[in-house]
């Protein structure tokens, strides 16, 4: 029986992950909700955005998994039913706080964690219960019990947790203790005196160093992994960027004499400057994160193409490197009307980064711009609409290759603006862009960071003006955009057909009709060009081109009468054309244009 609306208390599920094992929920998995320290719901099937009514307590559980929801300000965690059956300690608020993620890591990092735990479980099984079994079989067994063992291990680590706040005097030595969680080391505590059991390590020598002006904090979604003190005129340390790890800093020009830390009972979560007062409030997050310390960057808002104002403190920036000797191309993920991710391809790049958008794979488009030997990126332009903000990015190379990553909008009603946001030289460079929470945030690039000492940066920033299309033209099309409906953006790619020697097709096998979504063309002089979409993990074997034979493109239609490419092959000019497929015969001259949207494509041959 349905509950009366007036009597129902709405409670929101805070995250789509288990509070015990910290693995994500899949739709229809059985879970239980934690109402308070001693009260749980019955088991129910999890389904994102649905609402489940618990009639026994007049509660409606809204599975929004958002930090802000109109339904309720109260949010509760959920647990896998199987993990809950392995409960060893009370599921207290202190325990949940100690294992809680401050933000959701990327799907790629989630998969890395899964493989790391799986390997550790398999190794333990091989050394104990399954000593006679091959390692491969131990890995298979581990996959079936990985969540439950992760839940048990986290409970053992976080039992009897007591959050604490400590004030550290920086006129004295500072010692740190460490703890290991799933193979990753975190700082457990800071203190001004060493532990009696010699488990602490001195990380700051007050006698050898001057008063520190800056403290660099290395952190991830679970807590603080490292703290490093910089004194005035001290020799800077070198750090390497690591995926899923960010850096923030606490700084005071006159010097830091005291800091206050907050522990969740297992590891440090927060660090603040307490020079003026020991009662400084702790922020919700550590601060804006960058992939390495000491970065001095100009942060631009891509919606305005101007210096970012009031950027969120929860901002986390990642980077991609271009113009390296190993760079073979640039890949961009597009979600809806927005650019979601940018990656630099190298010749040895694996396809793991595609997993970051695996939950939205059916709605994500992948565009690719190859670069040849002696080719390098020279400019990055932002294409902007005055009302909707960023429309796309144009990458421009020294060989006059232009790739528009974003929808092609040419219409009298759309007055586009072009902004030069970065100009570079041939030397390797980095550009930084915002990471987004896969469950909380809009999947779009909104901020870009440019290192302040990079060549041409200041000039580019001063040139934040609207430019004419003659200064930064869109790639010239021979055919008009195939506008179909207002909410269907179209994307444009093209290639020249002379001197093509090989073709590699890209096939989307996640769809039942398996369309060919793009091609990578190889030329006799070593040049490459991409049309349509392109993903490394969807590429089939390339085939050689015979210039005496026509390029034959077979087009079919979906059940909704939408065209797609079903086959690409070669045929002799005298061959007959028959069958349900509509064939397009293309000679090896002129230009081939490939327009595509989320649902369909259009191909044109132009002399």
C-alpha positions as CSV (number, residue, x, y, z in Angstrom):
1,X,0.0,0.0,0.0
2,X,1.4,3.4,-0.9
3,X,2.2,5.8,1.9
4,X,0.2,9.0,2.4
5,X,2.3,11.9,0.9
6,X,1.9,14.1,4.0
7,X,3.2,11.5,6.4
8,X,6.2,10.5,4.4
9,X,9.7,11.6,5.5
10,X,12.0,11.9,2.4
11,X,15.6,10.9,2.9
12,X,18.2,11.0,0.1
13,X,20.8,8.3,-0.5
14,X,24.1,10.2,-0.4
15,X,26.3,8.2,-2.8
16,X,25.9,5.3,-5.2
17,X,28.6,3.3,-3.3
18,X,28.7,0.9,-0.3
19,X,29.7,2.5,3.0
20,X,31.5,-0.7,3.9
21,X,33.5,-1.9,0.9
22,X,33.3,1.4,-1.0
23,X,32.6,-0.2,-4.3
24,X,29.9,1.4,-6.5
25,X,26.4,0.1,-6.7
26,X,25.1,-1.4,-9.9
27,X,21.5,-1.1,-10.8
28,X,19.2,-3.7,-9.1
29,X,21.8,-4.8,-6.6
30,X,20.3,-5.4,-3.1
31,X,21.3,-2.8,-0.6
32,X,20.3,-1.6,2.9
33,X,20.1,2.0,4.1
34,X,21.7,3.2,7.4
35,X,19.2,5.4,9.1
36,X,21.3,6.0,12.2
37,X,23.9,4.2,14.3
38,X,21.5,1.4,15.4
39,X,18.8,1.3,12.7
40,X,18.9,-0.1,9.2
41,X,16.3,-0.5,6.4
42,X,15.3,-3.7,4.9
43,X,17.0,-4.8,1.7
44,X,15.8,-3.2,-1.5
45,X,17.0,-3.0,-5.1
46,X,19.1,0.0,-5.9
47,X,18.3,2.0,-8.9
48,X,19.7,5.5,-9.5
49,X,17.2,8.4,-9.3
50,X,14.3,6.0,-8.2
51,X,12.4,6.4,-4.9
52,X,11.8,3.4,-2.6
53,X,9.2,3.6,0.2
54,X,9.9,1.9,3.5
55,X,6.3,1.6,4.9
56,X,7.4,0.2,8.2
57,X,9.0,3.6,9.2
58,X,7.1,6.0,6.9
59,X,10.4,6.8,5.0
60,X,10.8,7.3,1.3
61,X,14.4,6.7,0.2
62,X,15.3,8.9,-2.8
63,X,18.2,7.4,-4.7
64,X,19.4,10.7,-6.1
65,X,23.0,10.3,-4.8
66,X,23.5,14.1,-5.0
67,X,24.9,16.5,-2.4
68,X,22.0,18.9,-3.1
69,X,18.5,17.7,-3.7
70,X,15.1,19.4,-3.4
71,X,13.6,16.3,-1.8
72,X,15.5,16.4,1.5
73,X,18.5,17.9,3.3
74,X,19.0,14.6,5.2
75,X,21.3,12.1,3.5
76,X,22.1,8.5,4.5
77,X,24.6,5.9,3.2
78,X,23.7,2.5,1.9
79,X,25.5,-0.9,2.1
80,X,25.6,-3.9,-0.1
81,X,23.4,-6.6,1.6
82,X,26.2,-9.1,1.3
83,X,28.7,-6.6,2.9
84,X,26.3,-5.9,5.7
85,X,26.1,-9.6,6.4
86,X,29.9,-9.4,7.2
87,X,29.4,-6.6,9.7
88,X,32.0,-6.9,12.5
89,X,31.6,-3.6,14.3
90,X,28.7,-1.2,14.8
91,X,28.2,0.9,11.7
92,X,28.6,4.2,13.6
93,X,28.8,7.7,12.1
94,X,32.5,7.8,13.1
95,X,33.2,4.7,11.1
96,X,31.3,6.0,8.1
97,X,33.2,9.3,8.3
98,X,36.5,7.5,8.4
99,X,35.8,5.5,5.2
100,X,33.9,8.2,3.4
101,X,35.2,9.6,0.1
102,X,35.5,13.4,0.1
103,X,34.8,13.2,-3.6
104,X,34.3,10.4,-6.1
105,X,37.5,9.3,-8.0
106,X,37.4,8.7,-11.7
107,X,36.1,5.3,-13.0
108,X,39.6,4.6,-14.1
109,X,40.9,4.9,-10.5
110,X,38.0,2.8,-9.3
111,X,39.0,0.0,-11.6
112,X,42.7,0.3,-10.5
113,X,41.6,-0.1,-6.9
114,X,39.6,-3.2,-7.8
115,X,42.5,-4.8,-9.6
116,X,44.9,-3.8,-6.7
117,X,42.6,-5.5,-4.1
118,X,42.0,-8.5,-6.4
119,X,45.7,-9.0,-6.7
120,X,46.2,-8.8,-3.0
121,X,43.4,-11.2,-2.2
122,X,44.6,-13.7,-4.8
123,X,48.1,-13.5,-3.4
124,X,46.7,-14.2,0.1
125,X,44.6,-17.1,-1.2
126,X,47.6,-18.6,-3.0
127,X,49.7,-18.4,0.2
128,X,47.0,-20.0,2.4
129,X,43.8,-21.8,1.4
130,X,44.5,-22.3,-2.3
131,X,48.2,-23.1,-2.2
132,X,47.9,-25.9,-4.8
133,X,45.9,-23.8,-7.3
134,X,47.4,-21.8,-10.2
135,X,47.6,-18.0,-9.6
136,X,45.1,-17.5,-12.5
137,X,42.5,-19.5,-10.7
138,X,43.2,-17.7,-7.4
139,X,42.5,-14.4,-9.3
140,X,39.1,-15.8,-10.5
141,X,38.2,-16.8,-7.0
142,X,39.2,-13.4,-5.7
143,X,36.8,-11.7,-8.0
144,X,33.9,-13.4,-6.3
145,X,34.8,-12.3,-2.8
146,X,36.6,-9.0,-3.4
147,X,33.8,-6.8,-2.0
148,X,33.3,-8.7,1.2
149,X,37.0,-8.9,2.0
150,X,37.4,-5.2,1.3
151,X,34.6,-4.5,3.7
152,X,36.2,-6.8,6.4
153,X,39.6,-5.1,5.9
154,X,38.2,-1.6,6.2
155,X,36.4,-2.6,9.3
156,X,39.5,-4.0,10.9
157,X,41.4,-0.8,10.0
158,X,38.7,1.6,11.2
159,X,37.4,0.0,14.3
160,X,37.3,2.1,17.5
161,X,37.8,5.2,15.5
162,X,37.8,8.5,17.4
163,X,38.0,11.8,15.4
164,X,40.5,14.3,16.8
165,X,41.9,17.7,16.3
166,X,45.5,18.6,17.0
167,X,47.5,21.8,17.0
168,X,51.2,21.6,15.9
169,X,53.8,24.1,16.9
170,X,56.1,24.8,14.0
171,X,58.9,26.3,16.2
172,X,59.5,22.6,17.2
173,X,60.2,19.5,15.2
174,X,57.3,17.8,13.6
175,X,56.8,14.0,13.5
176,X,54.4,12.0,11.4
177,X,53.0,8.5,11.8
178,X,51.6,6.6,8.8
179,X,49.0,4.0,8.0
180,X,48.4,1.7,5.1
181,X,44.9,1.4,3.5
182,X,44.6,-1.0,0.6
183,X,48.3,-0.6,-0.3
184,X,48.3,3.2,-0.2
185,X,50.1,5.1,2.6
186,X,48.4,8.0,4.4
187,X,49.5,10.3,7.2
188,X,47.9,9.0,10.4
189,X,48.9,11.9,12.7
190,X,51.2,14.8,13.3
191,X,52.8,15.6,16.6
192,X,55.7,17.6,18.1
193,X,57.4,14.6,19.7
194,X,58.3,11.2,18.5
195,X,56.3,8.0,19.4
196,X,57.9,5.8,22.0
197,X,57.6,2.8,19.7
198,X,59.8,4.5,17.0
199,X,56.9,4.3,14.5
200,X,57.0,8.1,13.8
201,X,59.3,9.9,11.3
202,X,60.5,13.4,11.5
203,X,59.3,15.4,8.6
204,X,60.3,18.9,9.8
205,X,63.5,19.9,11.6
206,X,62.9,23.2,13.3
207,X,66.6,23.7,14.0
208,X,67.8,23.2,10.4
209,X,64.9,25.1,8.7
210,X,63.6,28.6,8.9
211,X,60.0,29.4,9.6
212,X,58.0,27.7,6.8
213,X,56.1,30.0,4.5
214,X,54.3,27.3,2.6
215,X,53.1,23.8,3.4
216,X,52.4,21.6,0.4
217,X,49.7,19.0,1.1
218,X,49.3,15.9,-1.1
219,X,45.8,14.3,-0.9
220,X,43.3,12.1,-2.6
221,X,39.6,11.2,-2.0
222,X,40.3,9.4,1.4
223,X,42.7,11.8,3.0
224,X,46.2,13.4,3.3
225,X,49.0,11.3,1.8
226,X,51.9,13.7,2.3
227,X,52.9,17.0,3.9
228,X,56.0,19.0,2.9
229,X,57.4,22.1,4.4
230,X,59.0,24.9,2.3
231,X,61.0,27.5,4.2
232,X,62.2,30.8,2.7
233,X,65.0,30.3,0.2
234,X,64.9,26.6,0.7
235,X,65.9,24.3,-2.1
236,X,62.7,23.2,-3.9
237,X,61.9,19.4,-3.9
238,X,60.9,17.7,-7.1
239,X,57.7,15.8,-7.3
240,X,56.1,13.6,-10.0
241,X,52.4,13.8,-10.9
242,X,50.4,10.8,-10.0
243,X,46.9,9.9,-11.3
244,X,44.2,10.6,-8.7
245,X,46.5,12.6,-6.4
246,X,46.3,16.4,-6.0
247,X,48.3,19.1,-4.3
248,X,47.1,22.1,-2.4
249,X,49.0,24.5,-0.1
250,X,48.7,26.5,3.0
251,X,50.9,29.7,2.8
252,X,51.7,32.8,4.8
253,X,54.3,35.3,3.6
254,X,55.3,36.2,7.1
255,X,55.7,32.5,8.0
256,X,53.6,29.8,9.5
257,X,54.1,29.3,13.3
258,X,51.3,26.9,14.0
259,X,48.9,24.6,12.1
260,X,45.8,22.6,13.2
261,X,45.0,19.2,11.8
262,X,41.8,17.1,11.8
263,X,41.8,13.3,11.9
264,X,38.9,11.0,11.1
265,X,40.4,8.5,13.6
266,X,42.4,6.6,10.9
267,X,44.2,9.3,8.9
268,X,44.4,13.1,8.5
269,X,41.7,14.8,6.5
270,X,42.3,18.5,6.9
271,X,45.1,21.0,7.7
272,X,44.7,24.7,8.3
273,X,46.8,27.7,9.2
274,X,46.4,28.3,13.0
275,X,49.1,31.0,13.4
276,X,46.5,33.6,14.5
277,X,44.0,31.3,16.2
278,X,43.8,27.6,17.1
279,X,40.0,27.7,16.6
280,X,40.1,28.1,12.8
281,X,37.1,26.3,11.2
282,X,37.9,23.4,8.9
283,X,36.8,23.7,5.2
284,X,34.6,21.1,3.6
285,X,37.4,20.2,1.3
286,X,41.2,20.7,1.5
287,X,41.3,23.3,-1.2
288,X,41.8,23.6,-4.9
289,X,43.9,20.7,-6.1
290,X,46.6,20.6,-8.8
291,X,48.5,17.6,-10.2
292,X,51.9,18.9,-8.8
293,X,53.0,21.5,-6.2
294,X,54.3,25.0,-6.9
295,X,52.4,25.4,-10.1
296,X,51.8,29.1,-11.0
297,X,48.9,29.1,-13.4
298,X,46.5,31.5,-15.0
299,X,43.0,30.0,-14.5
300,X,40.6,30.8,-17.3
301,X,36.8,30.3,-17.3
302,X,36.0,28.7,-20.7
303,X,32.5,30.0,-20.7
304,X,33.7,33.6,-20.6
305,X,37.3,33.1,-21.9
306,X,38.4,35.4,-19.2
307,X,40.3,35.0,-15.9
308,X,38.2,32.8,-13.6
309,X,36.4,34.6,-10.8
310,X,35.1,32.9,-7.7
311,X,36.3,29.4,-8.8
312,X,35.1,26.7,-6.4
313,X,37.4,25.6,-3.6
314,X,36.6,22.0,-4.5
315,X,38.2,22.5,-8.0
316,X,40.7,19.8,-9.0
317,X,42.8,20.2,-12.1
318,X,44.5,17.5,-14.2
319,X,46.7,18.0,-17.2
320,X,47.6,16.7,-20.6
321,X,51.0,17.1,-22.2
322,X,51.4,18.0,-25.9
323,X,54.3,18.5,-28.3
324,X,56.3,15.7,-26.8
325,X,58.3,13.4,-29.1
326,X,56.0,10.5,-28.2
327,X,52.8,12.4,-29.0
328,X,50.8,10.7,-31.8
329,X,47.5,12.6,-31.5
330,X,44.9,14.2,-29.3
331,X,41.6,12.6,-28.3
332,X,38.6,14.5,-27.0
333,X,35.4,13.1,-25.4
334,X,32.2,15.0,-26.0
335,X,29.1,14.6,-23.8
336,X,26.0,16.3,-25.1
337,X,26.9,19.9,-26.0
338,X,30.0,19.8,-23.8
339,X,33.6,18.8,-24.0
340,X,34.2,16.3,-21.2
341,X,37.8,15.1,-21.4
342,X,41.0,15.7,-23.4
343,X,43.8,13.1,-23.7
344,X,47.1,13.1,-25.5
345,X,47.8,9.9,-27.4
346,X,51.2,8.3,-27.5
347,X,52.3,5.4,-29.5
348,X,52.2,3.1,-26.5
349,X,48.9,4.5,-25.1
350,X,46.5,1.9,-23.8
351,X,42.7,2.3,-23.8
352,X,42.1,2.4,-20.1
353,X,41.2,6.1,-20.1
354,X,38.0,5.3,-22.0
355,X,36.7,3.8,-18.8
356,X,36.3,7.3,-17.3
357,X,33.1,7.6,-19.3
358,X,32.0,4.0,-19.4
359,X,28.8,4.8,-17.5
360,X,27.9,7.3,-20.3
361,X,29.4,5.4,-23.2
362,X,26.2,5.5,-25.2
363,X,26.0,9.3,-24.9
364,X,29.7,10.1,-25.5
365,X,31.3,10.9,-28.8
366,X,35.1,10.5,-29.4
367,X,37.0,12.8,-31.8
368,X,40.6,12.3,-32.7
369,X,43.3,14.5,-34.3
370,X,46.5,12.6,-35.3
371,X,49.8,14.4,-35.5
372,X,52.6,13.5,-37.8
373,X,56.4,13.6,-37.5
374,X,57.6,17.2,-37.4
375,X,54.0,18.4,-36.6
376,X,53.2,20.2,-33.4
377,X,50.4,22.1,-31.9
378,X,50.8,25.9,-32.2
379,X,47.5,27.4,-31.0
380,X,44.4,26.4,-29.0
381,X,41.3,28.5,-29.7
382,X,38.0,28.5,-27.8
383,X,34.8,28.8,-29.8
384,X,32.2,30.6,-27.7
385,X,28.6,31.6,-27.9
386,X,27.7,34.7,-26.0
387,X,24.7,33.0,-24.2
388,X,25.6,29.3,-24.0
389,X,29.3,29.7,-23.4
390,X,31.9,27.3,-24.7
391,X,30.9,25.6,-28.0
392,X,34.2,23.9,-28.8
393,X,38.0,24.0,-29.0
394,X,40.1,24.4,-32.2
395,X,43.5,22.8,-32.2
396,X,45.8,24.3,-34.9
397,X,49.2,22.9,-35.9
398,X,52.3,24.2,-37.7
399,X,51.2,22.2,-40.8
400,X,47.9,24.2,-40.9
401,X,45.8,21.3,-39.7
402,X,42.7,22.5,-37.8
403,X,40.5,20.2,-35.8
404,X,37.2,21.5,-34.3
405,X,36.4,19.5,-31.1
406,X,32.8,20.4,-30.6
407,X,29.6,21.0,-32.6
408,X,29.8,22.9,-35.9
409,X,27.5,25.9,-35.5
410,X,27.2,28.2,-38.6
411,X,23.9,30.0,-38.6
412,X,22.9,33.7,-38.8
413,X,21.3,33.4,-35.4
414,X,24.5,32.1,-33.8
415,X,27.2,34.8,-33.5
416,X,30.3,32.9,-32.5
417,X,33.3,34.4,-30.9
418,X,36.9,33.0,-31.2
419,X,39.4,33.4,-28.4
420,X,43.0,32.5,-28.6
421,X,43.5,30.9,-25.2
422,X,46.9,29.4,-25.7
423,X,49.8,29.7,-28.1
424,X,52.9,27.6,-27.8
425,X,56.2,26.7,-29.4
426,X,57.5,23.3,-30.5
427,X,58.8,22.4,-27.0
428,X,56.7,20.1,-24.8
429,X,54.0,21.9,-22.8
430,X,51.2,21.2,-20.4
431,X,47.7,22.6,-20.2
432,X,45.5,22.0,-17.1
433,X,41.8,21.4,-17.0
434,X,39.2,20.7,-14.4
435,X,38.3,17.2,-13.3
436,X,34.6,16.5,-12.6
437,X,33.0,14.2,-10.1
438,X,31.5,11.2,-12.1
439,X,28.4,11.2,-9.9
440,X,28.0,14.8,-8.8
441,X,29.1,17.2,-11.5
442,X,28.2,18.1,-15.0
443,X,30.5,16.2,-17.3
444,X,32.2,19.2,-18.9
445,X,35.4,21.2,-19.1
446,X,34.8,24.6,-17.7
447,X,38.2,25.7,-16.5
448,X,41.6,25.7,-18.2
449,X,44.9,26.4,-16.5
450,X,47.9,27.9,-18.3
451,X,51.3,28.1,-16.6
452,X,52.2,31.7,-16.2
453,X,55.8,31.4,-17.5
454,X,54.7,29.4,-20.6
455,X,55.7,31.0,-23.9
456,X,53.0,33.2,-25.3
457,X,50.7,32.8,-22.4
458,X,50.5,36.4,-21.2
459,X,50.2,37.5,-24.8
460,X,47.3,35.1,-25.3
461,X,45.6,36.2,-22.1
462,X,45.9,39.9,-23.2
463,X,44.3,39.0,-26.5
464,X,41.1,37.9,-24.9
465,X,39.1,39.6,-27.5
466,X,36.6,38.6,-30.1
467,X,38.4,37.9,-33.3
468,X,37.1,37.7,-36.8
469,X,36.7,34.4,-38.6
470,X,39.6,35.4,-40.9
471,X,41.9,35.2,-37.8
472,X,40.7,31.8,-36.7
473,X,38.4,30.3,-39.3
474,X,36.5,27.2,-38.6
475,X,37.5,24.3,-40.8
476,X,36.0,25.1,-44.3
477,X,33.2,22.8,-45.3
478,X,32.0,22.2,-48.8
479,X,28.6,21.1,-47.6
480,X,26.3,22.9,-45.1
481,X,25.7,21.4,-41.7
482,X,22.8,18.9,-41.8
483,X,20.6,20.6,-39.3
484,X,17.9,18.2,-38.2
485,X,16.5,19.4,-34.9
486,X,17.4,22.1,-32.4
487,X,18.8,19.7,-29.8
488,X,20.9,17.5,-32.1
489,X,24.4,19.0,-32.5
490,X,26.4,17.9,-35.5
491,X,30.2,17.5,-35.8
492,X,32.4,17.9,-38.8
493,X,35.5,16.0,-40.0
494,X,37.1,15.6,-43.4
495,X,40.0,14.1,-45.2
496,X,41.7,14.4,-48.6
497,X,41.6,11.3,-50.8
498,X,44.8,11.6,-52.8
499,X,47.7,9.3,-51.9
500,X,45.8,7.2,-49.3
501,X,47.5,3.8,-48.9
502,X,45.7,2.3,-45.9
503,X,42.5,2.6,-44.0
504,X,41.6,1.6,-40.4
505,X,37.9,1.5,-39.6
506,X,36.5,2.2,-36.1
507,X,33.4,0.0,-35.2
508,X,31.1,0.5,-32.3
509,X,30.4,-3.0,-31.0
510,X,28.3,-1.8,-28.1
511,X,25.3,-1.3,-30.4
512,X,23.4,-4.2,-32.0
513,X,23.8,-3.0,-35.6
514,X,27.6,-2.3,-35.1
515,X,28.0,0.8,-37.1
516,X,31.4,2.0,-38.5
517,X,31.7,5.3,-36.8
518,X,34.9,6.6,-38.4
519,X,38.1,5.9,-40.3
520,X,41.8,6.7,-39.9
521,X,43.5,7.3,-43.2
522,X,47.2,6.6,-43.8
523,X,49.0,8.4,-46.7
524,X,52.0,7.5,-48.7
525,X,54.1,10.3,-47.3
526,X,53.4,9.3,-43.6
527,X,50.6,11.7,-43.1
528,X,47.4,10.6,-41.3
529,X,43.9,12.0,-41.1
530,X,40.8,11.0,-39.1
531,X,37.2,11.3,-40.2
532,X,34.2,10.5,-38.1
533,X,34.8,9.2,-34.5
534,X,37.8,7.2,-33.4
535,X,38.6,5.1,-30.4
536,X,41.8,3.0,-30.0
537,X,39.8,0.0,-28.5
538,X,37.3,-0.1,-31.3
539,X,39.7,-0.1,-34.3
540,X,39.7,-3.1,-36.6
541,X,42.6,-4.2,-38.8
542,X,43.6,-1.8,-41.5
543,X,43.4,-2.7,-45.1
544,X,45.5,-1.6,-48.1
545,X,44.1,0.7,-50.8
546,X,44.3,-0.1,-54.5
547,X,44.0,3.3,-56.4
548,X,42.6,1.4,-59.4
549,X,39.5,0.5,-57.3
550,X,36.9,2.9,-55.9
551,X,36.3,3.4,-52.2
552,X,32.9,1.8,-51.5
553,X,30.9,3.1,-48.5
554,X,27.8,1.1,-47.6
555,X,25.0,3.0,-45.8
556,X,22.1,1.5,-44.0
557,X,19.3,2.8,-41.8
558,X,18.3,2.0,-38.2
559,X,14.8,1.1,-37.2
560,X,14.2,4.8,-36.7
561,X,15.2,5.4,-40.3
562,X,18.6,7.1,-39.3
563,X,21.6,6.5,-41.6
564,X,24.8,4.9,-40.5
565,X,27.8,3.3,-42.2
566,X,27.6,-0.4,-42.2
567,X,30.5,-1.4,-44.5
568,X,33.6,0.1,-46.1
569,X,35.5,-1.8,-48.8
570,X,37.0,-1.5,-52.3
571,X,35.4,-2.4,-55.6
572,X,36.3,-2.2,-59.3
573,X,34.5,0.6,-61.2
574,X,32.7,-1.9,-63.5
575,X,31.2,-3.9,-60.6
576,X,27.4,-3.8,-60.2
577,X,25.6,-2.4,-57.2
578,X,22.8,-4.3,-55.6
579,X,21.3,-5.3,-52.2
580,X,19.5,-3.5,-49.4
581,X,22.6,-1.3,-48.6
582,X,22.9,2.1,-50.3
583,X,26.3,2.3,-51.8
584,X,28.4,5.4,-52.2
585,X,31.3,5.0,-54.6
586,X,34.1,7.4,-54.1
587,X,37.2,8.0,-56.4
588,X,40.6,8.6,-54.9
589,X,40.5,12.4,-55.4
590,X,39.0,15.4,-53.8
591,X,37.6,15.6,-50.3
592,X,35.5,13.2,-48.2
593,X,33.4,14.9,-45.5
594,X,31.9,13.0,-42.6
595,X,29.2,14.7,-40.5
596,X,27.9,12.9,-37.5
597,X,25.7,13.4,-34.5
598,X,24.8,11.2,-31.6
599,X,22.3,9.2,-33.7
600,X,23.3,9.3,-37.3
601,X,25.8,10.5,-39.9
602,X,26.1,12.0,-43.4
603,X,28.9,11.5,-45.9
604,X,29.7,13.6,-48.9
605,X,32.3,13.5,-51.6
606,X,33.5,16.9,-52.9
607,X,35.8,17.5,-55.9
